[in-house]
Structure formats: C-alpha cells, structure tokens
Amino acid sequence: MEDAVAVKTFSSKLSSQNIHFYILKLKESYLLWIGTDTSFRTLAIAMNSRLDSEPLCTQLLGDSTDNAAGNLAQRLVKRYGHRCFVSMNVQDTTLHPIIEDYVIKMLDKEPQNFLF
C-alpha cells in the first residue's frame, strides 16, 4: 500500500540565488512550496474543470496581482492532471520564469515526484 503522504525536499542555486523546494504529495493532489526563506506569502490552487479545457485557478493567499504561483499550478495540472497547490515565496520576480522552467525540467527528469 502506498503512503498517503509523501514528501520531497531539495534546493538549487538559480541565478546565484539559493532556492528551496518542498513537494508534499497528498491523495490526488500536491502542494509545491518554493522559497528563499521559511515564509509562506502566497498560495494558489489549480484543478481541472469538466466545463473548460483550461484548468481553473485561484489565489488563496497573498497578492492577487502576483500570478507566479497560479501560472505554475496551472502548468502542472495540465501536465499531470491532478489538483496542485503552489506557494511561490521568491521576491525577485525576474527569477519566477527561471524557477517555473526549472520545476518542469526537474519533474520531467524525476516524474515519480508528481505521478500517482
């Protein structure tokens, strides 16, 4: 029987900034926390919809004009098909696209982190 909850943590240096990643795999959903410190400033959720081919997404916590967490959550739902919570806690917004691409490449390299 597979564990109900699985955790994966890792860090990477991207554009001379240490970025930390925490993946919490739940039953048919994931929480991906990304940050440079221990803060939890944003949280977005994305999920598939029966009414639209584009995943639904909403910001649950943080600045509603900051779309980085929501954008990444939508990309992950499109790719893997499961609900995804994303918390992006990197204040340097120029790093957001770099981080997003890194996450996708890392998950392509190690898909077991995001597959049921």
C-alpha positions in Angstrom: 0.0 0.0 0.0 1.3 3.4 -1.0 1.8 6.0 1.7 -1.0 8.6 2.0 1.5 11.4 2.2 5.0 11.7 0.6 7.5 14.5 1.0 10.4 15.5 -1.2 12.7 18.5 -0.4 15.6 19.8 -2.4 17.5 23.1 -3.0 19.1 24.5 -6.1 21.1 27.6 -7.0 19.4 29.5 -9.7 20.9 32.8 -11.0 23.1 32.9 -7.9 20.1 32.6 -5.5 19.5 29.6 -3.3 16.0 28.4 -3.9 14.4 25.7 -1.7 11.7 23.3 -2.9 9.2 21.2 -0.9 6.8 18.8 -2.6 4.0 17.4 -0.4 2.2 14.6 -2.3 -1.3 14.0 -1.0 -4.1 11.8 -2.2 -4.7 13.0 -5.8 -3.2 16.5 -5.1 0.2 18.1 -4.5 1.5 21.1 -2.6 4.6 22.7 -4.1 6.3 25.3 -1.8 9.1 27.3 -3.4 11.1 29.9 -1.5 14.3 31.6 -0.4 13.4 31.5 3.3 10.7 29.9 5.5 7.9 32.4 4.6 4.5 31.4 3.2 3.4 34.6 1.5 1.4 33.1 -1.5 -0.8 30.1 -2.2 -2.7 29.3 -5.4 -4.7 26.2 -6.4 -5.4 24.9 -9.8 -7.5 22.0 -10.9 -9.2 20.5 -13.9 -12.7 21.5 -14.9 -15.3 19.5 -16.7 -16.5 22.7 -18.4 -13.2 24.0 -19.8 -10.0 22.6 -21.2 -8.0 25.2 -19.2 -7.5 24.4 -15.5 -9.3 26.6 -13.0 -7.0 28.6 -10.8 -7.4 30.9 -7.9 -5.2 32.7 -5.5 -5.9 31.6 -1.9 -3.3 33.7 -0.1 -1.2 36.7 -1.0 -1.3 39.5 -3.5 -3.9 38.7 -6.2 -1.9 40.5 -8.8 1.1 38.1 -8.3 0.3 35.3 -10.8 3.5 33.3 -10.5 2.1 30.6 -8.2 -1.1 30.3 -10.2 0.7 30.1 -13.5 2.9 27.3 -12.3 0.0 25.5 -10.7 -1.9 25.6 -14.0 1.1 24.3 -15.9 1.4 21.4 -13.5 -2.3 20.5 -13.7 -2.2 20.5 -17.5 0.9 18.2 -17.4 -0.1 15.8 -14.6 -3.8 16.1 -14.3 -4.1 16.4 -10.5 -5.0 19.3 -8.2 -2.0 21.4 -7.4 -1.3 24.0 -4.7 1.7 26.2 -5.3 3.3 28.7 -2.9 5.9 30.9 -4.6 7.9 32.8 -2.0 10.7 34.4 -4.0 10.5 38.2 -4.0 12.8 38.6 -7.1 10.1 38.3 -9.8 12.8 38.1 -12.5 13.5 34.6 -11.1 9.9 33.4 -11.4 10.1 32.2 -15.1 13.5 30.6 -14.4 12.1 28.8 -11.4 9.0 27.7 -13.3 11.1 26.2 -16.1 13.4 24.5 -13.6 10.5 22.9 -11.8 9.1 21.5 -15.1 12.6 20.2 -16.1 13.2 18.6 -12.7 9.8 16.9 -12.8 10.4 15.6 -16.3 13.7 14.2 -15.0 12.2 12.7 -11.9 8.5 12.2 -12.7 7.9 9.9 -9.7 7.7 13.1 -7.7 4.5 14.0 -9.4 2.9 10.8 -10.5 0.4 8.7 -8.7 
